[in-house]
Amino acid sequence: MNVNYESLENDIVTGTFRQELENELSVGFRMIRDSGERLPVASHYASQIAAIVAKNAPEPLNPELAFNVYQEILAACETARATVLGEPVIKPS
């Protein structure tokens, strides 16, 4: 996923970041599932993706933004994983 760090904060607020990541993850998770591998839990992927997003940022993310980025990544991972596995998708309130 290409992250636009200039608009990241707004993309978090509008849900664009989560939706784009969820779409990409769904494709990747289907490929993993179709290859016969089990999908690890969403938090496993979320922590790895969050680390990559933070590492590639032009400057350190402020703590509040970093927290919100992780929450959006985790939600995208959970939704994409559930969708691919045919499980109920729990939407955040």
VMD Tcl script that builds the backbone (N, CA, C; Angstrom):
set m [mol new atoms 279]
animate dup $m
set s [atomselect $m all]
$s set {name element resname resid chain x y z} {
  {N N MET 1 A 0.841 -1.171 0.000}
  {CA C MET 1 A 0.000 0.000 0.000}
  {C C MET 1 A 0.882 1.227 0.000}
  {N N ASN 2 A 0.557 2.135 -0.869}
  {CA C ASN 2 A 1.242 3.421 -0.889}
  {C C ASN 2 A 0.531 4.349 0.075}
  {N N VAL 3 A 1.270 4.881 1.037}
  {CA C VAL 3 A 0.695 5.780 2.031}
  {C C VAL 3 A 1.053 7.206 1.650}
  {N N ASN 4 A 0.046 8.050 1.534}
  {CA C ASN 4 A 0.269 9.468 1.300}
  {C C ASN 4 A 0.352 10.123 2.670}
  {N N TYR 5 A 1.574 10.357 3.119}
  {CA C TYR 5 A 1.768 10.884 4.464}
  {C C TYR 5 A 1.259 12.318 4.607}
  {N N GLU 6 A 1.192 13.049 3.495}
  {CA C GLU 6 A 0.674 14.417 3.550}
  {C C GLU 6 A -0.816 14.440 3.882}
  {N N SER 7 A -1.541 13.436 3.435}
  {CA C SER 7 A -2.987 13.402 3.682}
  {C C SER 7 A -3.379 12.306 4.677}
  {N N LEU 8 A -2.396 11.677 5.315}
  {CA C LEU 8 A -2.679 10.528 6.182}
  {C C LEU 8 A -3.695 10.854 7.265}
  {N N GLU 9 A -3.507 11.973 7.938}
  {CA C GLU 9 A -4.425 12.315 9.031}
  {C C GLU 9 A -5.856 12.455 8.513}
  {N N ASN 10 A -6.019 13.130 7.392}
  {CA C ASN 10 A -7.356 13.289 6.803}
  {C C ASN 10 A -7.889 11.945 6.309}
  {N N ASP 11 A -7.025 11.122 5.738}
  {CA C ASP 11 A -7.454 9.807 5.253}
  {C C ASP 11 A -7.924 8.908 6.393}
  {N N ILE 12 A -7.355 9.100 7.573}
  {CA C ILE 12 A -7.809 8.368 8.751}
  {C C ILE 12 A -9.207 8.840 9.131}
  {N N VAL 13 A -9.391 10.157 9.163}
  {CA C VAL 13 A -10.681 10.739 9.562}
  {C C VAL 13 A -11.796 10.338 8.594}
  {N N THR 14 A -11.514 10.359 7.305}
  {CA C THR 14 A -12.545 10.062 6.300}
  {C C THR 14 A -12.775 8.567 6.099}
  {N N GLY 15 A -11.871 7.734 6.600}
  {CA C GLY 15 A -11.996 6.290 6.412}
  {C C GLY 15 A -11.362 5.787 5.130}
  {N N THR 16 A -10.783 6.697 4.351}
  {CA C THR 16 A -10.160 6.321 3.084}
  {C C THR 16 A -8.990 5.368 3.297}
  {N N PHE 17 A -8.166 5.658 4.289}
  {CA C PHE 17 A -7.004 4.817 4.575}
  {C C PHE 17 A -7.438 3.384 4.863}
  {N N ARG 18 A -8.424 3.232 5.743}
  {CA C ARG 18 A -8.900 1.899 6.122}
  {C C ARG 18 A -9.488 1.169 4.924}
  {N N GLN 19 A -10.307 1.844 4.136}
  {CA C GLN 19 A -10.978 1.201 3.010}
  {C C GLN 19 A -9.981 0.731 1.956}
  {N N GLU 20 A -9.012 1.589 1.636}
  {CA C GLU 20 A -8.006 1.194 0.644}
  {C C GLU 20 A -7.175 0.015 1.141}
  {N N LEU 21 A -6.786 0.055 2.405}
  {CA C LEU 21 A -6.007 -1.046 2.967}
  {C C LEU 21 A -6.833 -2.328 3.015}
  {N N GLU 22 A -8.086 -2.210 3.416}
  {CA C GLU 22 A -8.975 -3.379 3.466}
  {C C GLU 22 A -9.102 -4.027 2.089}
  {N N ASN 23 A -9.244 -3.220 1.052}
  {CA C ASN 23 A -9.346 -3.753 -0.311}
  {C C ASN 23 A -8.080 -4.513 -0.702}
  {N N GLU 24 A -6.929 -3.933 -0.401}
  {CA C GLU 24 A -5.670 -4.595 -0.742}
  {C C GLU 24 A -5.467 -5.868 0.071}
  {N N LEU 25 A -5.803 -5.804 1.350}
  {CA C LEU 25 A -5.647 -6.981 2.204}
  {C C LEU 25 A -6.559 -8.119 1.765}
  {N N SER 26 A -7.758 -7.801 1.342}
  {CA C SER 26 A -8.690 -8.847 0.900}
  {C C SER 26 A -8.093 -9.646 -0.255}
  {N N VAL 27 A -7.481 -8.954 -1.186}
  {CA C VAL 27 A -6.852 -9.628 -2.325}
  {C C VAL 27 A -5.710 -10.528 -1.836}
  {N N GLY 28 A -4.853 -9.960 -0.999}
  {CA C GLY 28 A -3.716 -10.732 -0.489}
  {C C GLY 28 A -4.144 -11.906 0.373}
  {N N PHE 29 A -5.134 -11.690 1.226}
  {CA C PHE 29 A -5.609 -12.772 2.088}
  {C C PHE 29 A -6.236 -13.898 1.272}
  {N N ARG 30 A -6.936 -13.554 0.196}
  {CA C ARG 30 A -7.508 -14.597 -0.670}
  {C C ARG 30 A -6.398 -15.437 -1.301}
  {N N MET 31 A -5.341 -14.756 -1.719}
  {CA C MET 31 A -4.213 -15.475 -2.323}
  {C C MET 31 A -3.574 -16.424 -1.313}
  {N N ILE 32 A -3.414 -15.960 -0.089}
  {CA C ILE 32 A -2.842 -16.814 0.957}
  {C C ILE 32 A -3.761 -18.003 1.221}
  {N N ARG 33 A -5.049 -17.718 1.388}
  {CA C ARG 33 A -6.017 -18.796 1.660}
  {C C ARG 33 A -6.050 -19.789 0.507}
  {N N ASP 34 A -6.071 -19.276 -0.726}
  {CA C ASP 34 A -6.157 -20.153 -1.891}
  {C C ASP 34 A -4.903 -21.012 -2.074}
  {N N SER 35 A -3.788 -20.559 -1.494}
  {CA C SER 35 A -2.557 -21.354 -1.585}
  {C C SER 35 A -2.532 -22.469 -0.539}
  {N N GLY 36 A -3.559 -22.482 0.329}
  {CA C GLY 36 A -3.654 -23.529 1.332}
  {C C GLY 36 A -3.082 -23.152 2.686}
  {N N GLU 37 A -2.550 -21.946 2.797}
  {CA C GLU 37 A -2.001 -21.513 4.082}
  {C C GLU 37 A -3.106 -20.947 4.962}
  {N N ARG 38 A -2.894 -21.042 6.260}
  {CA C ARG 38 A -3.837 -20.450 7.217}
  {C C ARG 38 A -3.505 -18.978 7.382}
  {N N LEU 39 A -4.526 -18.188 7.580}
  {CA C LEU 39 A -4.315 -16.765 7.842}
  {C C LEU 39 A -4.076 -16.554 9.335}
  {N N PRO 40 A -2.948 -15.932 9.682}
  {CA C PRO 40 A -2.739 -15.615 11.095}
  {C C PRO 40 A -3.781 -14.594 11.567}
  {N N VAL 41 A -3.837 -14.395 12.855}
  {CA C VAL 41 A -4.796 -13.444 13.409}
  {C C VAL 41 A -4.501 -12.039 12.902}
  {N N ALA 42 A -5.536 -11.212 12.895}
  {CA C ALA 42 A -5.433 -9.862 12.343}
  {C C ALA 42 A -4.367 -9.025 13.040}
  {N N SER 43 A -4.229 -9.183 14.343}
  {CA C SER 43 A -3.256 -8.367 15.071}
  {C C SER 43 A -1.820 -8.641 14.612}
  {N N HIS 44 A -1.559 -9.848 14.147}
  {CA C HIS 44 A -0.237 -10.186 13.627}
  {C C HIS 44 A 0.091 -9.318 12.417}
  {N N TYR 45 A -0.841 -9.258 11.470}
  {CA C TYR 45 A -0.638 -8.427 10.288}
  {C C TYR 45 A -0.636 -6.952 10.638}
  {N N ALA 46 A -1.524 -6.550 11.518}
  {CA C ALA 46 A -1.658 -5.131 11.861}
  {C C ALA 46 A -0.368 -4.583 12.443}
  {N N SER 47 A 0.259 -5.324 13.330}
  {CA C SER 47 A 1.492 -4.820 13.934}
  {C C SER 47 A 2.605 -4.704 12.902}
  {N N GLN 48 A 2.665 -5.639 11.975}
  {CA C GLN 48 A 3.688 -5.578 10.932}
  {C C GLN 48 A 3.444 -4.392 9.990}
  {N N ILE 49 A 2.208 -4.197 9.585}
  {CA C ILE 49 A 1.888 -3.090 8.681}
  {C C ILE 49 A 2.125 -1.752 9.365}
  {N N ALA 50 A 1.715 -1.633 10.625}
  {CA C ALA 50 A 1.918 -0.384 11.364}
  {C C ALA 50 A 3.405 -0.059 11.484}
  {N N ALA 51 A 4.222 -1.067 11.713}
  {CA C ALA 51 A 5.663 -0.839 11.801}
  {C C ALA 51 A 6.220 -0.328 10.478}
  {N N ILE 52 A 5.745 -0.875 9.369}
  {CA C ILE 52 A 6.199 -0.435 8.049}
  {C C ILE 52 A 5.750 1.000 7.791}
  {N N VAL 53 A 4.496 1.306 8.106}
  {CA C VAL 53 A 3.971 2.662 7.889}
  {C C VAL 53 A 4.789 3.662 8.711}
  {N N ALA 54 A 5.052 3.346 9.966}
  {CA C ALA 54 A 5.817 4.254 10.826}
  {C C ALA 54 A 7.256 4.401 10.333}
  {N N LYS 55 A 7.861 3.293 9.928}
  {CA C LYS 55 A 9.259 3.314 9.475}
  {C C LYS 55 A 9.432 4.155 8.206}
  {N N ASN 56 A 8.451 4.105 7.326}
  {CA C ASN 56 A 8.555 4.814 6.052}
  {C C ASN 56 A 8.087 6.261 6.110}
  {N N ALA 57 A 7.587 6.691 7.246}
  {CA C ALA 57 A 7.134 8.078 7.386}
  {C C ALA 57 A 8.333 9.021 7.262}
  {N N PRO 58 A 8.135 10.148 6.589}
  {CA C PRO 58 A 9.246 11.095 6.425}
  {C C PRO 58 A 9.742 11.670 7.753}
  {N N GLU 59 A 8.886 11.695 8.736}
  {CA C GLU 59 A 9.249 12.097 10.092}
  {C C GLU 59 A 8.404 11.274 11.047}
  {N N PRO 60 A 8.829 11.140 12.287}
  {CA C PRO 60 A 8.045 10.302 13.217}
  {C C PRO 60 A 6.591 10.778 13.325}
  {N N LEU 61 A 5.679 9.814 13.346}
  {CA C LEU 61 A 4.269 10.139 13.516}
  {C C LEU 61 A 4.043 10.588 14.950}
  {N N ASN 62 A 3.177 11.595 15.124}
  {CA C ASN 62 A 2.882 11.985 16.502}
  {C C ASN 62 A 2.134 10.828 17.159}
  {N N PRO 63 A 2.249 10.706 18.474}
  {CA C PRO 63 A 1.682 9.537 19.162}
  {C C PRO 63 A 0.190 9.322 18.903}
  {N N GLU 64 A -0.598 10.385 18.855}
  {CA C GLU 64 A -2.032 10.223 18.618}
  {C C GLU 64 A -2.294 9.693 17.214}
  {N N LEU 65 A -1.594 10.234 16.226}
  {CA C LEU 65 A -1.770 9.754 14.856}
  {C C LEU 65 A -1.302 8.307 14.742}
  {N N ALA 66 A -0.184 7.975 15.358}
  {CA C ALA 66 A 0.317 6.598 15.309}
  {C C ALA 66 A -0.698 5.633 15.905}
  {N N PHE 67 A -1.322 6.017 17.004}
  {CA C PHE 67 A -2.355 5.181 17.623}
  {C C PHE 67 A -3.532 5.000 16.675}
  {N N ASN 68 A -3.989 6.100 16.074}
  {CA C ASN 68 A -5.135 6.025 15.158}
  {C C ASN 68 A -4.808 5.224 13.904}
  {N N VAL 69 A -3.595 5.356 13.411}
  {CA C VAL 69 A -3.167 4.566 12.250}
  {C C VAL 69 A -3.236 3.083 12.598}
  {N N TYR 70 A -2.706 2.706 13.766}
  {CA C TYR 70 A -2.747 1.301 14.157}
  {C C TYR 70 A -4.185 0.801 14.287}
  {N N GLN 71 A -5.053 1.597 14.885}
  {CA C GLN 71 A -6.448 1.183 15.048}
  {C C GLN 71 A -7.113 0.961 13.689}
  {N N GLU 72 A -6.832 1.833 12.731}
  {CA C GLU 72 A -7.404 1.679 11.389}
  {C C GLU 72 A -6.832 0.462 10.678}
  {N N ILE 73 A -5.544 0.233 10.845}
  {CA C ILE 73 A -4.921 -0.944 10.241}
  {C C ILE 73 A -5.512 -2.215 10.844}
  {N N LEU 74 A -5.660 -2.247 12.157}
  {CA C LEU 74 A -6.228 -3.420 12.815}
  {C C LEU 74 A -7.658 -3.673 12.338}
  {N N ALA 75 A -8.455 -2.621 12.236}
  {CA C ALA 75 A -9.839 -2.781 11.767}
  {C C ALA 75 A -9.864 -3.299 10.328}
  {N N ALA 76 A -8.975 -2.777 9.486}
  {CA C ALA 76 A -8.921 -3.242 8.094}
  {C C ALA 76 A -8.516 -4.710 8.031}
  {N N CYS 77 A -7.543 -5.091 8.840}
  {CA C CYS 77 A -7.098 -6.496 8.871}
  {C C CYS 77 A -8.218 -7.412 9.353}
  {N N GLU 78 A -8.902 -7.016 10.406}
  {CA C GLU 78 A -9.986 -7.839 10.951}
  {C C GLU 78 A -11.106 -8.018 9.928}
  {N N THR 79 A -11.493 -6.918 9.277}
  {CA C THR 79 A -12.593 -6.982 8.309}
  {C C THR 79 A -12.203 -7.801 7.085}
  {N N ALA 80 A -11.009 -7.551 6.550}
  {CA C ALA 80 A -10.567 -8.287 5.361}
  {C C ALA 80 A -10.443 -9.773 5.667}
  {N N ARG 81 A -9.894 -10.093 6.817}
  {CA C ARG 81 A -9.727 -11.498 7.197}
  {C C ARG 81 A -11.082 -12.186 7.348}
  {N N ALA 82 A -11.999 -11.546 8.057}
  {CA C ALA 82 A -13.326 -12.128 8.250}
  {C C ALA 82 A -14.042 -12.314 6.921}
  {N N THR 83 A -13.929 -11.334 6.050}
  {CA C THR 83 A -14.582 -11.411 4.744}
  {C C THR 83 A -14.056 -12.596 3.946}
  {N N VAL 84 A -12.738 -12.723 3.893}
  {CA C VAL 84 A -12.125 -13.811 3.123}
  {C C VAL 84 A -12.472 -15.177 3.710}
  {N N LEU 85 A -12.564 -15.258 5.020}
  {CA C LEU 85 A -12.882 -16.531 5.672}
  {C C LEU 85 A -14.364 -16.807 5.750}
  {N N GLY 86 A -15.182 -15.863 5.292}
  {CA C GLY 86 A -16.634 -16.055 5.321}
  {C C GLY 86 A -17.215 -15.954 6.723}
  {N N GLU 87 A -16.517 -15.237 7.584}
  {CA C GLU 87 A -16.991 -15.040 8.952}
  {C C GLU 87 A -17.789 -13.737 9.044}
  {N N PRO 88 A -18.594 -13.586 10.071}
  {CA C PRO 88 A -19.327 -12.333 10.235}
  {C C PRO 88 A -18.355 -11.169 10.425}
  {N N VAL 89 A -18.658 -10.074 9.780}
  {CA C VAL 89 A -17.842 -8.869 9.907}
  {C C VAL 89 A -18.472 -7.988 10.959}
  {N N ILE 90 A -17.689 -7.658 11.965}
  {CA C ILE 90 A -18.181 -6.798 13.050}
  {C C ILE 90 A -17.733 -5.380 12.744}
  {N N LYS 91 A -18.685 -4.514 12.474}
  {CA C LYS 91 A -18.383 -3.118 12.164}
  {C C LYS 91 A -18.202 -2.339 13.452}
  {N N PRO 92 A -17.185 -1.441 13.457}
  {CA C PRO 92 A -16.981 -0.627 14.658}
  {C C PRO 92 A -18.163 0.291 14.902}
  {N N SER 93 A -18.390 0.598 16.175}
  {CA C SER 93 A -19.528 1.467 16.517}
  {C C SER 93 A -19.121 2.907 16.536}
}
mol reanalyze $m
mol bondsrecalc $m
mol representation Tube
mol addrep $m
